[in-house]
Amino acid sequence: MKGITRMPRPPARSRSRRTRARTALATVVALAAGALSACGGSAGADGSGKGSSVTLRVGATGWKKEEALLKFAHLDDTPYQVKWSLFQGGDRQLEAVRAGALDVASSSEIPPVFAAADGKPNFKVVAVERGNTLNQEVVAPKGSTVTTMSQLRGKKVGYVKNTTAHYFVYELLKRAGLGWDDIEAAPLDPDKGIAALNGGSLDAFAGYGNAVITAHQLGARTIGSGKDILSGNFLWTASDDALGGAAERGALADLLARIDKAYAYVRDGRQKEYAKVIAAATHQPVDQALKEFTAGEAQHRTGIRPVSARATASEQKVADAFGALGAVKRELTVSGFWSDRLSARLRKALAS
């Protein structure tokens, strides 16, 4: 998988020694955890996550939206610790989960497909957030003569690899009668993509969120949109390690329910005040932030729900598309990295 550096495998004897060392360390940690529980340490034995010493390392893309949202709704007083980390895309979050540097990732349907492409995913999709698909666009720079997707034949097009941008630019090209080989595809992170577009080294760029907002502020024009291509399903993914403990599962279910309730709090007549939070984080006028938030909620009302067969099938469609493109080299059955292990707790937390 791209984005994760794979080091050469060490000799078998070295691997064996290292495996034994890890096993010994895991035993020591387990014994220590047991001792803490026996001594009345806050291990959250009821599985609620409440009153526990759990720390969840959670990713965010673009800006720490969920952290700011919870604070705005006065729901950030969690009885467990949440460490938010910022990434440029859900693909980077999944890479961090794979590497053990993150417990929980939020992304579109696309990053988990690539993160599982080696056939050894160490994570599970445990919840689905319905969200809007606005600001998912292919843009041409200010002054460009390119106005449609069909004009991109032979052009250099930047895109954020292994994300929604990768998927919708592929689908938009197909609708325009073009294939992936008809463009010079250039995978770039959002900030580098906008810099290249503005600097004249790209003919178009496929991005999302803050990148698209910035592009328009610099005079870029929309030539294609993913709003009607993307499902609106955004996935919450947790590492197998994070799902291994009852307290961790309880904390995660509680956190997701808080986020769901925070959106309801905003919709209850507080949209304009919350738009000020968005505007400050994304460097846009409050009126524009309010307009985009209102339009987004009108398109897809944001809410978090347990996994479902329908949502799983939606991601399978995405995986199949990337298989047809040749971007995923093995046939993937996405249900293998989806789990309902959090569902009962999440339903209870959402209803409370």
C-alpha positions in Angstrom: 0.0 0.0 0.0 1.2 3.4 -0.9 2.0 5.9 1.9 3.4 3.3 4.3 7.1 2.7 4.1 7.9 -1.0 4.2 11.2 -1.9 5.6 13.1 -5.0 4.5 12.3 -8.1 6.6 14.9 -8.9 9.2 16.5 -12.4 9.4 14.3 -15.1 10.8 16.3 -15.3 14.0 16.0 -11.6 14.6 12.3 -11.8 14.0 11.9 -14.6 16.4 13.8 -12.7 19.2 11.6 -9.6 18.5 8.4 -11.7 18.6 9.4 -13.2 21.9 10.2 -9.7 23.3 6.9 -8.4 22.2 5.1 -11.3 23.7 6.9 -10.8 27.0 6.1 -7.1 27.0 2.4 -7.7 26.3 2.3 -10.1 29.2 3.9 -7.5 31.5 1.4 -4.9 30.3 -1.5 -7.3 30.8 -0.4 -8.2 34.3 0.0 -4.5 35.2 -3.4 -3.7 33.9 -4.9 -6.5 35.9 -3.1 -5.2 39.0 -4.5 -1.7 38.5 -8.0 -3.1 38.1 -7.6 -5.2 41.3 -6.5 -2.2 43.1 -9.5 -0.2 42.1 -7.9 1.6 39.1 -10.5 3.1 36.8 -10.7 0.5 34.2 -14.3 0.9 33.3 -15.3 -2.7 34.0 -18.9 -2.0 33.1 -17.9 -1.3 29.5 -19.4 2.2 29.6 -16.1 4.1 29.3 -17.4 6.3 32.1 -15.1 7.0 35.1 -12.3 5.3 33.2 -8.7 6.1 32.5 -9.2 5.3 28.8 -7.5 7.6 26.2 -8.8 7.5 22.7 -6.5 8.8 20.0 -8.9 10.1 17.3 -8.2 11.6 13.9 -9.7 14.6 12.1 -9.3 15.9 8.6 -8.8 19.5 7.5 -9.6 21.0 10.9 -10.5 19.5 14.2 -14.2 19.8 13.5 -15.5 17.2 16.0 -13.4 18.6 18.8 -14.8 22.1 18.1 -18.3 20.8 17.7 -18.3 19.0 21.0 -17.0 22.1 22.8 -19.6 24.3 21.1 -22.4 22.0 22.3 -20.9 21.7 25.8 -20.4 18.0 25.3 -16.7 17.9 25.6 -16.6 16.9 29.3 -16.0 13.3 28.6 -15.1 11.0 31.5 -12.3 9.6 29.4 -9.5 11.4 27.5 -9.7 12.2 23.8 -6.5 13.1 22.0 -7.4 14.7 18.6 -4.8 14.6 15.8 -5.1 16.5 12.5 -4.5 14.9 9.1 -4.8 16.1 5.6 -7.0 13.2 4.6 -8.8 10.1 5.8 -6.1 8.1 4.0 -3.5 9.4 6.3 -5.7 8.6 9.3 -6.0 5.0 8.2 -2.2 4.8 7.7 -1.8 6.0 11.3 -4.3 3.3 12.5 -2.4 0.7 10.6 0.8 1.8 12.2 -0.6 1.8 15.7 -0.4 5.6 16.0 -4.1 6.2 16.1 -7.1 4.4 17.7 -10.0 5.8 15.7 -10.2 7.3 12.2 -12.9 9.2 10.4 -13.0 9.0 6.6 -15.0 8.5 3.5 -15.6 5.0 2.2 -12.4 5.1 0.1 -9.5 5.0 2.6 -10.4 1.7 4.3 -10.5 0.0 0.9 -6.8 0.9 0.3 -5.8 0.3 3.9 -7.2 -3.2 3.6 -5.7 -3.8 0.2 -2.8 -6.0 1.5 -5.4 -8.4 2.9 -4.3 -7.9 6.5 -6.4 -5.0 7.9 -5.9 -4.5 11.7 -9.1 -2.4 12.0 -12.8 -2.5 11.7 -15.5 -0.1 10.4 -17.8 0.3 13.4 -20.1 3.2 12.7 -21.4 5.2 9.7 -21.9 9.0 9.7 -24.3 10.4 7.2 -22.9 13.7 5.9 -23.0 16.0 3.0 -21.0 15.6 -0.2 -20.6 19.3 -1.0 -17.1 20.8 -1.7 -16.0 17.6 -3.4 -14.9 19.0 -6.7 -12.6 19.1 -9.7 -11.4 22.7 -10.2 -9.5 24.5 -12.9 -7.3 27.5 -12.0 -8.2 31.1 -12.5 -7.9 32.1 -16.2 -8.0 28.5 -17.5 -9.8 27.7 -20.7 -10.8 24.3 -19.3 -14.5 24.4 -18.4 -15.6 20.8 -18.6 -14.3 17.3 -17.7 -14.2 16.3 -21.4 -11.5 18.9 -22.0 -9.1 17.2 -19.6 -7.8 14.7 -22.2 -4.0 14.9 -22.2 -4.1 17.4 -19.2 -2.3 17.1 -15.9 -4.8 16.5 -13.2 -3.9 16.5 -9.5 -5.9 14.4 -7.0 -5.7 13.3 -3.4 -4.9 9.6 -3.7 -7.0 6.9 -1.9 -9.7 9.4 -1.0 -13.1 10.6 -2.3 -11.2 12.7 -4.8 -9.6 9.6 -6.3 -13.0 8.0 -6.7 -15.1 10.9 -8.0 -12.5 12.1 -10.5 -12.4 8.6 -11.9 -16.2 8.4 -12.1 -16.5 11.9 -13.6 -13.9 11.0 -16.3 -16.0 7.9 -17.2 -19.1 10.1 -17.6 -17.2 12.4 -19.8 -16.1 9.5 -22.1 -12.6 9.5 -20.8 -10.5 6.9 -19.0 -7.8 7.2 -16.4 -5.1 6.8 -19.0 -6.4 9.8 -20.9 -5.1 12.2 -18.3 -1.7 12.7 -16.6 -2.8 11.8 -13.1 -0.7 13.4 -10.3 -1.3 12.3 -6.7 -0.8 15.2 -4.3 -1.8 16.1 -0.8 -4.4 18.9 -0.6 -2.0 21.7 0.3 0.5 20.7 -2.4 -2.3 20.3 -4.9 -3.6 23.8 -4.4 -0.1 25.3 -4.5 0.5 23.4 -7.8 -2.8 24.5 -9.3 -2.3 28.1 -8.3 1.3 28.0 -9.5 0.4 26.8 -13.0 1.8 23.3 -12.9 -1.6 21.6 -12.9 -4.5 21.9 -15.4 -7.0 20.8 -12.8 -7.2 19.5 -9.2 -9.7 17.1 -7.5 -10.0 17.8 -3.8 -12.4 18.4 -1.0 -13.2 20.6 2.0 -10.8 23.3 2.9 -8.8 22.7 -0.3 -11.8 23.4 -2.5 -12.7 26.5 -0.4 -9.2 27.8 -0.8 -9.1 27.1 -4.5 -12.3 29.2 -5.0 -10.8 32.0 -2.9 -7.9 32.0 -5.4 -10.3 32.2 -8.4 -10.6 28.6 -9.4 -13.7 27.4 -11.3 -15.6 24.1 -10.7 -15.6 21.8 -13.7 -16.9 18.7 -12.0 -18.6 17.8 -8.8 -18.7 14.6 -6.8 -21.8 15.6 -4.8 -24.1 13.2 -6.7 -21.5 10.5 -7.1 -20.5 10.0 -3.4 -22.9 8.2 -1.1 -22.7 10.5 1.8 -21.5 7.7 4.0 -18.5 8.6 6.2 -17.0 5.8 8.2 -15.7 5.6 11.7 -13.0 3.0 11.9 -11.3 1.7 15.0 -8.1 -0.4 15.5 -8.6 -4.0 16.6 -6.6 -3.1 19.7 -9.0 -0.2 20.6 -11.9 -2.6 20.2 -10.3 -5.2 22.4 -11.3 -3.7 25.7 -14.9 -3.1 27.0 -13.9 0.3 28.5 -12.5 1.4 25.1 -15.6 0.2 23.3 -17.8 2.0 25.8 -15.8 5.2 25.5 -16.0 5.2 21.7 -19.7 4.5 21.6 -20.2 7.4 24.0 -18.0 9.7 21.9 -19.8 9.0 18.7 -23.2 9.5 20.4 -22.0 12.9 21.7 -21.0 14.0 18.2 -24.4 13.0 16.9 -26.1 14.9 19.7 -23.9 17.9 19.1 -25.1 18.2 15.5 -28.7 18.1 16.8 -27.8 20.9 19.2 -26.5 23.0 16.4 -29.6 22.4 14.2 -31.8 23.5 17.1 -31.5 27.2 16.1 -27.7 27.6 16.6 -26.5 27.3 13.1 -25.4 31.0 12.8 -23.4 30.8 16.0 -21.7 27.5 14.9 -21.0 29.1 11.5 -18.7 31.5 13.4 -16.7 28.4 14.6 -16.5 27.0 11.1 -15.5 30.4 9.6 -12.7 30.9 12.1 -11.3 27.4 11.4 -11.6 27.5 7.6 -10.7 31.2 7.1 -13.9 32.1 5.3 -16.7 34.7 5.9 -19.3 33.7 8.4 -22.1 34.1 5.9 -20.4 31.8 3.5 -19.8 29.2 6.3 -23.4 29.4 7.3 -24.6 29.0 3.7 -22.4 25.9 3.2 -23.4 24.4 6.5 -27.1 25.0 5.9 -26.8 23.6 2.3 -25.0 20.5 3.6 -27.6 19.7 6.3 -30.3 20.2 3.7 -28.6 17.7 1.4 -27.7 15.1 4.0 -28.6 15.7 7.7 -25.5 14.7 9.7 -26.0 11.8 12.0 -24.1 8.7 13.3 -25.6 5.3 13.2 -24.4 1.7 13.7 -23.1 -0.3 10.7 -25.7 -1.8 8.3 -25.8 -4.2 5.4 -26.8 -1.3 3.1 -23.8 0.8 4.1 -21.5 -2.2 3.7 -22.8 -2.8 0.2 -22.2 0.8 -0.6 -18.5 0.5 0.2 -18.3 -2.8 -1.7 -19.4 -0.9 -4.8 -16.5 1.6 -4.2 -14.0 -1.3 -3.7 -15.2 -2.9 -7.0 -14.7 0.3 -8.9 -11.1 0.6 -7.7 -10.6 -3.0 -8.6 -11.9 -2.3 -12.2 -9.5 0.7 -12.3 -6.6 -1.5 -11.3 -5.9 0.7 -8.2 -6.6 -2.3 -5.9 -4.7 -5.4 -6.9 -6.7 -8.0 -5.1 -10.4 -8.6 -4.9 -11.8 -7.2 -1.6 -14.8 -8.3 0.4 -15.3 -5.3 2.6 -17.5 -7.1 5.0 -14.4 -8.7 6.3 -13.3 -5.4 7.9 -16.8 -4.2 9.0 -18.0 -5.2 12.5 -21.2 -4.7 14.6 -19.2 -5.1 17.8 -19.9 -1.5 18.8 -23.5 -1.5 17.6 -25.4 -2.4 20.8 -23.4 0.1 22.8 -23.8 2.8 20.2 -27.6 2.3 20.0 -27.9 2.6 23.7 -25.7 5.7 23.8 -27.7 7.4 21.0 -30.9 6.7 22.8 -29.8 8.0 26.2 
